[in-house]
Amino acid sequence: MYMDEGFSAEDARSYVGVGCWNGFIDSVMDVDEANYTSVIRILELTIHRNPKLEKELRLKLDPLDGAKTFEEVEEIAYRNFMRFFRDVLATYTRYGGVNAKIFPHPVYSACLRGGIESRRDTTEGGVASRPRILTLGFIGNAVDSLCAIRQLCFVDKTCTLAELLDAVRSNWAGPRGEELRLRAMAAPYWGDGGAVATGMMARWMKRIRAEIDGFRNDQGGPYRLAVYAYREFMYWGMKTKATPDGRHSGDRLAQGFSPSEYRCKEGVTAVMNSIGALPHEALYASNANLTFDRSVMDEALMAAVIRVFAEKGSHMMQPNCNSVEELLDAQAHPERHQDLIVRVCGFSARFVSLSKRWQDEVIARHRLR
């Protein structure tokens, strides 16, 4: 990606992936990152219409109701998201220059290549490259939702599209709500290693990347895509209504490229193959917060997993390797587990120092075998 944008091979090799979202070239560029856009929220609003909010945000959302084919459903969902996403980019370009007035980086600017010579802050174009990163938050839930619609309404024909949308709008409480939810949970999903979900994820990434190519931010730099998540998967999930992937209202969302915790039934090979099949060169950075079953994992196998993850061109793995029994014992007897470290999302912490809500979330994660 960086060489395609004109950086030398020497600079491109200085690419740094750190924390949970960085993917910049050290000492060469300043990056405006961590700008989240929730892909699933637009699909949620497409299904659970909110005229007041749509008017307030000037959203134009075409309804899914009445679509005759799955191709039409997917195109409506994609078109609604891109219409909103282009508005986000335009807003950032229009008002991005405010950063120079309220959030300058004088010391940091002086440490970057060309910063002192330009005598300008990075927020005023003082360095050669200042891209703005837009994160496709919770895109896995959007893919899962579309896969469920495809399977139930157009492949198996278990129900009509109207029946499925009614079930989602009722938070799966309608006459066939739980039946349809369970069938949705059994549909293809992101991370299963199959062609349907993997192909859809890759297709959306490529289309979005192509559509924003040439867009320029207030500094004249490019917009780049990322797929990662910090704590938002919990907090934003609490605000997101039921979705066709089988989520209830308020359930947590998928983390970065991690499969949904509610859907994942496959082992580590399927997940690695799914993530590795994506066009990662289109991304500034991505992460996958994956938990491995300690009972079947040893050092050699863990090393092999990390090696394969890298060889497939994936960006960043945030691994946990533990057992439910160990974590439950740590909840009950924290004095015995003072040295137990877990990866929460973009940070690691002593398990016993976490709130019970976060402890429960870590315990509930799917463990790959």
Summary of the structure (lengths in Angstrom):
residues: 369
radius of gyration: 21.6
end to end distance: 32.7
largest distance: 69.1
contacts: 1195
relative contact order: 0.12
helix: 48%
strand: 14%
